[in-house]
Amino acid sequence: MTDPILDLGPQARVVARLAEGVAEAQLADGTPCPRYAVRDILGHLVGLAVAFRDAGRKDLGATTDTSPDAAVPDLEPGWREELPRVLGELAEAWRDPGAWTGMTRAGGVDLPGEAAGVVAAGELVIHGWDLARATGQDYAPDPAALDAAHAFLLAAAAEPGRDGGGGIFGPVVPVPSDAPLLDRTVGLSGRDPGWTRKA
């Protein structure tokens, strides 16, 4: 990254708007992430927002130590108020230049602050796409967050021994090199950009 700070606020607001557009009747619907229904994606977003908020604050503990694969997240009552709140707190934490320096922890993994911030951007971009596709909403991620997510996932996919060259979310789905950047980023995350919800 050429700049020390990526503002996560615009992408956090995109995700919050998508969550606001989810109807109660859609919570049990499937998503591009096979193990997760819409309610699980929302629960995961609440958890990751808290975890990366605390990682940005260097407030390490239970929220930053838990692996995201520990269990399918449950969606608690009051999530419609909680999710936009913690997304805002996440963005605010990463506006502090200190969040991007030194070491921190997220998902039980110690990593440099700059890397954690980029991972947070990737999580918000990809799970925003999951949510939009699953609920039939338009999706235009923040361009800076999308650029960061693509660069991160491209580097992750190239690491040896990662699902045979796959991305951190699953094996890479091949996407034409001239496809839109969002489609290429989604493919790197192990999702099919052509996924559509069942009628």
N, C-alpha and C positions, 0 to 999 in steps of 0.2 A: 504494500500500500504506500502511495506517495504521501498521503495525508495521515497524520497520527490518529485521527478520529473519523469514523464513519457515523453519521447521524442515523441512528436506528429509528428515530421518531416517525419519519414518513412511512416506512414499512410497517411499523407497529400500528399506525393509524389505519392503514389498509386492512390489516388483519382484524382490527377491532370493528371496522365497518362490515366486513364479511360476516363476522360472528353475529353482529346485530341483525343481519339479514337472514339468519337461519331460523326456520319455522320449527316449532315444537314437533310437528309431525315428521320432520326430516332427521331427528336425532338418531333414529335407529337405522337410517339408510347406510348403504355401503359407500366406501371411498376408494380412491386409487391405492391406498395403503391396505392390503388385503386383510390384515388382522384387526383393523380399526373401523368402527362405524363412525358416523359424524360426531356422536357424543364423545367417543374416545379421542378423536383428533382435538376436540375442544378441551377435554380434560388434559391432554398432553400439552396443549398450548398454555393452559394455566400453569402447569407444573414447570415447563421450560422457561416461561417468563419469570417466575419466582426464582428459579435456579440461576438464570443468567443475570437477573437483577442483582442477586446476592454475590455472584461471581464478579460482576462489575464493581460492586462495593467492597470487594475483598472480605465479605462477611461469610466466612466459610463455616460449614456445619452440616446439619442434616439435609438442608435443601440442596447443597452443592455436592453432597457425597453419594446420593442415590443414583444408581444407574437407570437410564430411561427404559431399559429393557427389564427392569425388576418386575413390573406387572403392567397390565393394561390399565391405564389411568381411569379413575372414576370421575364422573362429572357431578360435582356437588351442587345442591340447591344454592341459588344466589350467584351462579356463574356469570349471568348476564351483567351483573354489576362488577364482579371480581375481575373478569378477564380484561376489560378495558382499563381498569385501575392498575393491574399489575403490568400490563403492556406499557402503560405510561411511565410507571416506575422503572421498568427495564430501560426504556429509552433515556430517561433522566440519568440513571446510573452511568450509562455509557457516554454521556456528554462530558463527564469528568475526565480530563486527559489522563489522570492517574489510573483509570480503569484499563487503559491500553498499555500500561507499563508493568514490569515485574511479572510475577507468576500469580495464577489464580487456579480455581478448580471448578469444574462443572461436570455433572454426570459421573462423579467419582474419579475423574481424570484430571491430573495436574497438567496445566498447559500455560503458555505465555498469554498475558492479557490480550495482546493484539490478535492472537489466534482465536481466543474465546469470543471476542467481539465479532469476528468474521463468521465463526460457527453459528453464533446467535442470528446473524443476518441470514445465513443459509437456512436455518430452521424456520425462520419467519417466512422466507420466500417460498420454500417448498410446501410447508404446511398450509400457507395461504392458498397455494394452488390446489392442494388437496381439498380444502374446504370449498373453494369456489367451484371446482369441478363437481363435487359431490352434491352441491346444493343449487347448481344451475345459475351461478352468479358470474358476472363479468369480472375479469381479473387483470389488473394492470399494476404489477409490482413496482415499487420505487426503483428507478433505474440504477442508482448507486448501490442499493442492496442487491439487486440482481447481478450486477457486475461482480460484486464481491462473492456472492454465492457461486457463480459460475467458475470463477478463478479457484475458489477453494475446492469445489467438487472435482474440477478437472485435475488438480494436483492430487487429491485423494484417490481418484480413479487410477492414477498412474503408479501408485505405491504398490510394490510387489506383495503378493500374499493376501491381498484384500479382495476376497471373493473371486479369485482368479482375475484380478484386475478390475473388479467391480467397485461401485461407489459405496460410501459408508451406509447408505440406506438400503442397498441391495445391488445385485449385479447390474452393470450399466446396460441400458436399453439403447441400441444403436439408433442414431438420429442423423439425417443428412446434414452435412457440414454447412449447407446454405439455409438450413431451417432457422426460424427466429431464435434469438438468444434464450428466450424463456423455454422453448421446446428442448433446446440442447441442454439447458441446465436441468430440466425435469428428467431427461434421459440419463444424465449423469447420476441422478439421485436414485436410479433404479425403477423409475416409473415410466409408463407408456404415455407420451404426450397426447396420443389419440384416445385416451381413456374417456368414456362417456358413462354417465349414470344410467341405470336401467329405468325405463319408463314405468 
